[in-house]
Amino acid sequence: MLVYLIALCFTQPNAIGQTISNKQYFNFYGDSIEIITPKNWHLQSPISSTAITDFYTQLNSSNYQPMLAAMLAYKQQQQLNDWLYYQLIRIVANGVSPKAANYQQYTLFKWFLLAKSGYATSVSVTNTNKLLLYAQTNEPIYNIPYHLKGDKQYVCLNYHDYGDIDFEKEKAEHINIDVPEAVNAFSYKINRLPNFKGASYTTKDVQFDYQQKDFHFKILVNKEIKQIFANYPVVDYECYFNIPISSITYNSLIPSLKEAVKGFDQKQGVDYLMRFTRYAFMFQPDKVAFGQEKRLSPEQTLLYDGSDCEDRAAFFFFLVREIYNLPMIALAYPEHVTIAVKFDKQMANPIVYKGNNYWVCEPTPQQKDLRLGQILPSLKHQTYDVVYEYSPSQLAK
């Protein structure tokens, strides 16, 4: 286990650090860090604009700088994207002010850390005493509430803690506190995952048939992926399709698939990947699995037992990109998402987009066994949107 003595520690998201004086220790995905935390502050009750302002004044006058410096140093050292850094903030806030003991104080501590880390944020209190934390983002985010401040979009980071809020009945008061350094937009783009330790992985057996031959794969998966994405919102397709796979899972899957398609020509290899995606995993709608819309990253699709068409589109896209690196487009119909691939050799019935020919490769199981280039009969006369376009030159950037 690697120990960082700069002032902080990566922990399992719900673990609470033990306090020694004003030092606390956390463990976040195997990296242990010591944090020096500020003392002598508390949130007045009941929650109000005055109480929140006083809470900010107390923390802002405390010796919070070593804690913040340590967190930002770790963020830079580990190249944490904003979403992972927010998971770190959640862990530190829970260690300093446990969520279960005082949810409002925990939430305001998260807000303070986000704002002092440079993110534009806001907090609101509803007339039913619910405290809402928002972060400003320039990206389209779906299925969570937002409000506008001028022309800036602020999305709610803790809506999931309340389950549901009727904003027609529960009016919210926005608390205006000026934090000069809080100017940066929060991004939901994930271009890197933590360096998980090998001991946190388990083996998942995956099997499917191709051309009357059985193929078996032993893929290493990590349940901590579920924790990272537990409250991740629905993001746009560009962001969603480019979430990476952790290195250990990647190395347990991609070399085996490359070996399996060795000797196939390009089209047969893509056909193999299409059928692997289609038949190696159980189909399950989001409403059944999660009770709401949820887009799974490729590693989540490997981890969960079931997945829907959007999840398989992202997973198939990932496989084709990593093994063949071909141009692709994602097609969104009113109730279906699929992928079309541009091949080196032409076939009949292409989808033409920006002067280029693409062929549908259906990665979701259907009643009919669709071949390369075949589209669901029910979709032939439906309109679609090209929601993401991939060019191999993007991988080199």
VEXDREN-2710 file (C-alpha; in Angstrom, 1 decimal):
% VEXDREN-2710
k/r/px/py/pz
1/MET/0.0/0.0/0.0
2/LEU/1.4/3.4/-1.0
3/VAL/1.2/6.0/1.8
4/TYR/1.1/9.7/1.0
5/LEU/2.2/12.0/3.8
6/ILE/1.1/15.2/2.1
7/ALA/-2.2/15.5/4.1
8/LEU/-4.8/13.1/2.7
9/CYS/-5.8/9.6/1.7
10/PHE/-7.8/7.8/-0.9
11/THR/-10.4/5.6/0.7
12/GLN/-13.2/3.2/0.1
13/PRO/-16.0/5.8/-0.4
14/ASN/-18.0/5.0/2.7
15/ALA/-15.0/4.5/5.1
16/ILE/-14.6/7.0/7.9
17/GLY/-11.1/8.0/8.8
18/GLN/-9.9/7.6/12.4
19/THR/-8.9/10.9/14.1
20/ILE/-5.6/11.5/15.8
21/SER/-5.6/15.0/17.0
22/ASN/-6.5/16.9/13.9
23/LYS/-5.1/14.3/11.6
24/GLN/-7.2/11.8/9.7
25/TYR/-6.4/8.7/7.7
26/PHE/-8.3/7.5/4.7
27/ASN/-7.9/4.7/2.2
28/PHE/-9.1/5.4/-1.3
29/TYR/-8.5/2.5/-3.8
30/GLY/-5.4/1.4/-2.0
31/ASP/-3.6/4.8/-1.7
32/SER/-3.3/5.9/2.0
33/ILE/-3.0/9.6/2.7
34/GLU/-2.9/11.6/5.9
35/ILE/-5.0/14.8/6.1
36/ILE/-4.6/17.6/8.5
37/THR/-8.2/18.9/9.1
38/PRO/-9.4/22.2/10.5
39/LYS/-10.9/22.3/14.0
40/ASN/-13.4/24.3/16.0
41/TRP/-16.2/24.8/13.5
42/HIS/-19.9/23.7/13.5
43/LEU/-23.1/24.3/11.7
44/GLN/-25.8/26.1/13.6
45/SER/-29.3/24.6/13.6
46/PRO/-31.8/25.0/12.1
47/ILE/-30.4/25.4/8.6
48/SER/-30.8/28.9/7.2
49/SER/-29.1/31.5/5.1
50/THR/-27.5/32.9/8.2
51/ALA/-26.4/29.5/9.5
52/ILE/-24.8/28.7/6.1
53/THR/-23.0/32.1/5.9
54/ASP/-21.7/31.6/9.5
55/PHE/-20.5/28.1/8.7
56/TYR/-18.6/29.4/5.6
57/THR/-17.1/32.2/7.7
58/GLN/-15.9/29.7/10.4
59/LEU/-14.3/27.3/7.9
60/ASN/-12.8/30.2/5.9
61/SER/-11.1/31.5/9.0
62/SER/-9.9/28.1/10.0
63/ASN/-6.6/26.4/9.1
64/TYR/-8.1/24.6/6.1
65/GLN/-5.2/25.4/3.7
66/PRO/-3.1/22.2/4.5
67/MET/-6.0/20.0/3.8
68/LEU/-6.9/21.7/0.6
69/ALA/-3.3/21.8/-0.6
70/ALA/-2.9/18.1/0.0
71/MET/-6.1/17.3/-1.9
72/LEU/-5.1/19.4/-4.9
73/ALA/-1.6/18.0/-4.9
74/TYR/-3.0/14.5/-5.0
75/LYS/-5.4/15.5/-7.7
76/GLN/-2.6/16.8/-9.8
77/GLN/-0.3/13.9/-9.1
78/GLN/-2.9/11.2/-9.9
79/GLN/-4.4/13.3/-12.8
80/LEU/-7.8/13.0/-11.3
81/ASN/-10.7/14.2/-13.5
82/ASP/-13.3/16.3/-11.8
83/TRP/-15.7/13.4/-11.1
84/LEU/-13.0/11.3/-9.4
85/TYR/-11.9/14.4/-7.4
86/TYR/-15.4/14.9/-6.3
87/GLN/-15.4/11.3/-5.0
88/LEU/-12.3/12.2/-3.0
89/ILE/-14.1/15.3/-1.6
90/ARG/-17.0/13.1/-0.6
91/ILE/-14.7/10.7/1.3
92/VAL/-12.8/13.5/3.1
93/ALA/-16.1/15.3/4.0
94/ASN/-17.5/12.1/5.4
95/GLY/-14.4/11.5/7.5
96/VAL/-14.4/15.1/8.8
97/SER/-18.2/15.3/9.3
98/PRO/-19.9/11.9/8.9
99/LYS/-22.9/12.0/6.6
100/ALA/-24.9/9.7/8.8
101/ALA/-24.4/12.0/11.8
102/ASN/-25.2/15.4/10.2
103/TYR/-26.1/15.3/6.6
104/GLN/-26.4/19.1/6.2
105/GLN/-23.0/19.7/7.7
106/TYR/-21.5/17.0/5.5
107/THR/-23.0/18.6/2.4
108/LEU/-21.8/22.0/3.3
109/PHE/-18.3/20.7/3.9
110/LYS/-18.4/19.2/0.4
111/TRP/-19.5/22.5/-0.9
112/PHE/-16.7/24.4/0.9
113/LEU/-14.1/22.0/-0.5
114/LEU/-15.4/22.2/-4.1
115/ALA/-15.6/26.0/-4.0
116/LYS/-12.1/26.4/-2.4
117/SER/-10.8/23.9/-5.1
118/GLY/-11.9/26.5/-7.7
119/TYR/-15.2/25.1/-8.9
120/ALA/-18.2/27.4/-9.4
121/THR/-20.9/26.1/-7.0
122/SER/-24.0/27.1/-5.3
123/VAL/-26.2/25.9/-2.4
124/SER/-30.0/26.2/-2.0
125/VAL/-32.4/25.4/0.8
126/THR/-36.0/24.3/0.1
127/ASN/-38.9/25.3/2.3
128/THR/-38.9/21.6/3.5
129/ASN/-35.4/22.0/4.8
130/LYS/-33.6/20.2/2.1
131/LEU/-30.1/21.4/1.3
132/LEU/-29.1/21.1/-2.3
133/LEU/-25.5/21.4/-3.7
134/TYR/-24.9/22.5/-7.3
135/ALA/-21.9/22.7/-9.5
136/GLN/-21.7/24.7/-12.7
137/THR/-21.0/22.7/-15.9
138/ASN/-20.8/23.5/-19.6
139/GLU/-21.8/20.0/-20.6
140/PRO/-25.3/18.6/-21.3
141/ILE/-26.4/16.6/-18.3
142/TYR/-29.6/14.7/-18.1
143/ASN/-31.9/13.2/-15.4
144/ILE/-30.9/15.5/-12.6
145/PRO/-32.2/19.0/-11.6
146/TYR/-30.4/22.2/-12.6
147/HIS/-30.9/25.9/-12.3
148/LEU/-29.5/28.8/-14.3
149/LYS/-27.5/31.7/-12.9
150/GLY/-27.3/34.1/-15.7
151/ASP/-26.5/31.9/-18.7
152/LYS/-24.6/29.3/-16.6
153/GLN/-26.1/25.9/-15.9
154/TYR/-25.7/24.6/-12.3
155/VAL/-26.6/20.9/-11.9
156/CYS/-27.5/19.3/-8.6
157/LEU/-24.8/16.9/-7.1
158/ASN/-26.8/15.5/-4.2
159/TYR/-30.3/15.1/-5.7
160/HIS/-30.0/11.3/-5.3
161/ASP/-29.9/11.6/-1.5
162/TYR/-33.5/12.8/-1.5
163/GLY/-34.9/10.4/-4.1
164/ASP/-37.4/12.9/-5.5
165/ILE/-38.2/16.6/-5.0
166/ASP/-41.3/18.4/-6.3
167/PHE/-39.9/21.8/-7.2
168/GLU/-43.3/23.1/-7.8
169/LYS/-44.2/22.6/-4.2
170/GLU/-40.8/22.7/-2.6
171/LYS/-39.5/26.2/-3.4
172/ALA/-35.8/26.7/-3.0
173/GLU/-33.9/29.7/-1.8
174/HIS/-30.4/30.2/-3.3
175/ILE/-27.8/31.2/-0.8
176/ASN/-25.5/33.9/-2.1
177/ILE/-22.0/33.6/-0.8
178/ASP/-19.1/35.0/-2.8
179/VAL/-16.1/32.6/-3.0
180/PRO/-13.6/34.5/-5.2
181/GLU/-11.7/31.4/-6.3
182/ALA/-14.8/29.4/-7.3
183/VAL/-14.9/30.2/-11.0
184/ASN/-14.2/26.9/-12.9
185/ALA/-16.8/24.7/-14.6
186/PHE/-17.1/21.1/-13.3
187/SER/-16.6/18.5/-16.0
188/TYR/-18.2/15.0/-16.1
189/LYS/-15.7/13.7/-18.7
190/ILE/-13.7/10.7/-17.4
191/ASN/-10.5/10.0/-19.2
192/ARG/-8.8/8.0/-16.5
193/LEU/-9.8/5.6/-13.7
194/PRO/-7.9/5.0/-10.4
195/ASN/-5.0/2.5/-10.4
196/PHE/-7.0/-0.2/-8.6
197/LYS/-5.0/-2.8/-6.8
198/GLY/-5.0/-6.3/-8.1
199/ALA/-6.5/-7.7/-4.9
200/SER/-9.7/-5.8/-5.5
201/TYR/-10.5/-7.7/-8.7
202/THR/-12.5/-10.9/-9.1
203/THR/-12.8/-13.2/-12.1
204/LYS/-15.9/-13.2/-14.3
205/ASP/-16.4/-16.1/-16.7
206/VAL/-17.9/-15.1/-20.0
207/GLN/-18.8/-17.5/-22.8
208/PHE/-20.5/-17.3/-26.2
209/ASP/-20.7/-19.4/-29.4
210/TYR/-19.3/-18.2/-32.7
211/GLN/-19.6/-20.3/-35.9
212/GLN/-20.4/-23.4/-33.8
213/LYS/-17.3/-23.0/-31.6
214/ASP/-17.3/-22.1/-27.9
215/PHE/-15.3/-19.2/-26.7
216/HIS/-14.5/-18.7/-23.0
217/PHE/-13.0/-15.6/-21.4
218/LYS/-11.9/-15.0/-17.8
219/ILE/-12.3/-11.3/-17.3
220/LEU/-11.1/-9.5/-14.2
221/VAL/-13.7/-7.1/-12.9
222/ASN/-13.7/-4.7/-10.0
223/LYS/-16.8/-4.0/-7.9
224/GLU/-15.4/-0.6/-6.9
225/ILE/-16.5/0.6/-10.4
226/LYS/-20.0/0.5/-9.2
227/GLN/-19.2/2.8/-6.3
228/ILE/-17.5/5.3/-8.7
229/PHE/-20.4/5.5/-11.0
230/ALA/-23.2/5.0/-8.4
231/ASN/-24.5/8.6/-8.8
232/TYR/-23.0/9.4/-12.2
233/PRO/-25.7/11.2/-14.3
234/VAL/-26.7/10.5/-17.8
235/VAL/-24.2/12.4/-20.0
236/ASP/-23.9/13.0/-23.7
237/TYR/-22.8/10.3/-26.0
238/GLU/-19.3/11.7/-26.7
239/CYS/-18.5/11.8/-23.0
240/TYR/-20.2/8.4/-22.3
241/PHE/-18.5/6.6/-25.2
242/ASN/-15.1/7.7/-24.2
243/ILE/-15.1/6.5/-20.6
244/PRO/-12.0/4.2/-20.3
245/ILE/-11.6/0.7/-18.8
246/SER/-9.3/0.2/-15.9
247/SER/-5.9/-1.2/-16.9
248/ILE/-6.3/-4.6/-15.2
249/THR/-9.7/-5.3/-16.7
250/TYR/-8.4/-4.1/-20.1
251/ASN/-5.5/-6.4/-20.0
252/SER/-7.7/-9.4/-19.1
253/LEU/-10.0/-8.8/-22.1
254/ILE/-8.5/-7.0/-25.1
255/PRO/-5.4/-9.3/-25.7
256/SER/-7.7/-12.3/-25.5
257/LEU/-10.1/-10.8/-28.0
258/LYS/-7.3/-9.9/-30.3
259/GLU/-6.1/-13.4/-30.2
260/ALA/-9.6/-14.7/-30.9
261/VAL/-9.9/-12.6/-34.1
262/LYS/-6.4/-13.2/-35.3
263/GLY/-6.6/-14.6/-38.8
264/PHE/-10.1/-13.1/-39.5
265/ASP/-10.4/-10.4/-42.1
266/GLN/-11.7/-7.0/-41.0
267/LYS/-15.4/-7.7/-41.5
268/GLN/-15.3/-11.1/-39.9
269/GLY/-13.4/-9.7/-36.9
270/VAL/-16.0/-7.0/-36.4
271/ASP/-18.8/-9.6/-36.9
272/TYR/-17.1/-11.6/-34.1
273/LEU/-17.0/-8.6/-31.8
274/MET/-20.6/-7.7/-32.6
275/ARG/-21.8/-11.2/-31.7
276/PHE/-19.7/-11.3/-28.6
277/THR/-21.3/-8.1/-27.4
278/ARG/-24.8/-9.3/-28.5
279/TYR/-24.7/-12.8/-27.0
280/ALA/-22.2/-13.0/-24.2
281/PHE/-24.3/-10.8/-21.9
282/MET/-27.9/-10.8/-20.7
283/PHE/-30.2/-8.1/-21.9
284/GLN/-31.9/-6.1/-19.2
285/PRO/-33.7/-2.7/-19.6
286/ASP/-32.6/0.1/-17.3
287/LYS/-36.0/0.5/-15.8
288/VAL/-35.8/-3.1/-14.5
289/ALA/-32.2/-3.0/-13.4
290/PHE/-32.0/0.5/-11.9
291/GLY/-35.6/1.9/-12.0
292/GLN/-34.5/4.8/-14.2
293/GLU/-32.3/5.6/-17.3
294/LYS/-28.6/4.8/-16.6
295/ARG/-25.9/4.6/-19.3
296/LEU/-23.3/2.0/-18.4
297/SER/-19.6/2.5/-19.3
298/PRO/-17.9/-0.5/-21.0
299/GLU/-16.5/-1.7/-17.7
300/GLN/-19.8/-1.4/-16.0
301/THR/-21.3/-3.6/-18.8
302/LEU/-18.7/-6.2/-18.0
303/LEU/-19.5/-5.9/-14.2
304/TYR/-23.3/-6.0/-14.2
305/ASP/-25.2/-9.1/-15.2
306/GLY/-27.5/-7.3/-17.6
307/SER/-27.3/-4.3/-20.0
308/ASP/-29.5/-2.6/-22.6
309/CYS/-28.9/-1.3/-26.1
310/GLU/-27.2/1.9/-25.2
311/ASP/-24.8/0.0/-22.9
312/ARG/-24.0/-2.5/-25.7
313/ALA/-23.5/0.2/-28.2
314/ALA/-20.9/1.8/-26.0
315/PHE/-19.2/-1.5/-25.3
316/PHE/-19.1/-2.6/-29.0
317/PHE/-17.8/0.9/-29.9
318/PHE/-15.0/0.4/-27.4
319/LEU/-14.1/-3.0/-28.7
320/VAL/-14.0/-2.0/-32.4
321/ARG/-12.0/1.2/-31.5
322/GLU/-9.4/-0.8/-29.5
323/ILE/-9.0/-3.7/-31.9
324/TYR/-9.6/-2.2/-35.3
325/ASN/-9.8/1.5/-34.8
326/LEU/-12.4/2.1/-37.6
327/PRO/-14.5/5.1/-38.1
328/MET/-18.0/4.7/-36.5
329/ILE/-21.2/6.6/-35.9
330/ALA/-23.8/6.1/-33.2
331/LEU/-27.4/6.1/-34.4
332/ALA/-30.1/7.1/-31.9
333/TYR/-33.7/6.1/-32.9
334/PRO/-36.6/7.0/-30.7
335/GLU/-36.3/3.8/-28.7
336/HIS/-33.0/2.2/-29.8
337/VAL/-29.3/3.0/-30.1
338/THR/-27.0/1.1/-32.4
339/ILE/-23.6/1.5/-34.1
340/ALA/-22.6/1.8/-37.8
341/VAL/-19.0/1.1/-38.9
342/LYS/-17.1/2.3/-41.9
343/PHE/-15.2/-0.7/-43.5
344/ASP/-12.3/-0.6/-45.9
345/LYS/-14.3/-2.7/-48.4
346/GLN/-17.8/-1.7/-49.5
347/MET/-21.1/-3.6/-49.0
348/ALA/-24.6/-3.1/-50.0
349/ASN/-27.1/-0.8/-48.2
350/PRO/-24.9/1.6/-46.5
351/ILE/-25.9/4.5/-44.2
352/VAL/-24.4/7.6/-45.8
353/TYR/-23.2/10.3/-43.4
354/LYS/-21.1/13.3/-44.5
355/GLY/-20.3/11.6/-47.7
356/ASN/-19.0/8.4/-46.1
357/ASN/-20.6/4.9/-46.1
358/TYR/-21.2/3.1/-42.8
359/TRP/-22.9/-0.2/-42.1
360/VAL/-25.0/-1.0/-39.1
361/CYS/-23.5/-3.6/-36.8
362/GLU/-26.3/-4.5/-34.3
363/PRO/-24.8/-5.3/-30.9
364/THR/-28.1/-5.9/-29.1
365/PRO/-29.9/-9.3/-29.3
366/GLN/-33.0/-9.3/-31.5
367/GLN/-35.6/-11.8/-32.5
368/LYS/-33.8/-12.0/-35.9
369/ASP/-30.1/-12.9/-36.1
370/LEU/-29.0/-9.8/-37.9
371/ARG/-25.8/-9.9/-40.0
372/LEU/-23.3/-7.1/-40.7
373/GLY/-25.1/-4.3/-42.5
374/GLN/-28.6/-5.5/-41.6
375/ILE/-30.9/-3.2/-39.6
376/LEU/-34.0/-4.0/-37.6
377/PRO/-37.0/-4.1/-40.0
378/SER/-38.9/-1.9/-37.6
379/LEU/-36.3/0.8/-37.8
380/LYS/-36.0/1.0/-41.6
381/HIS/-38.5/3.8/-41.9
382/GLN/-37.8/5.5/-38.7
383/THR/-35.8/8.7/-38.4
384/TYR/-32.5/8.7/-36.4
385/ASP/-29.9/11.1/-35.2
386/VAL/-26.2/10.6/-35.4
387/VAL/-25.4/11.3/-31.8
388/TYR/-21.6/10.6/-32.0
389/GLU/-19.1/10.4/-34.8
390/TYR/-15.7/8.8/-34.3
391/SER/-12.7/9.1/-36.5
392/PRO/-9.4/7.2/-35.9
393/SER/-7.5/10.4/-35.8
394/GLN/-9.3/11.2/-32.5
395/LEU/-7.4/8.3/-30.8
396/ALA/-4.1/9.9/-31.6
397/LYS/-5.0/13.2/-29.9
END
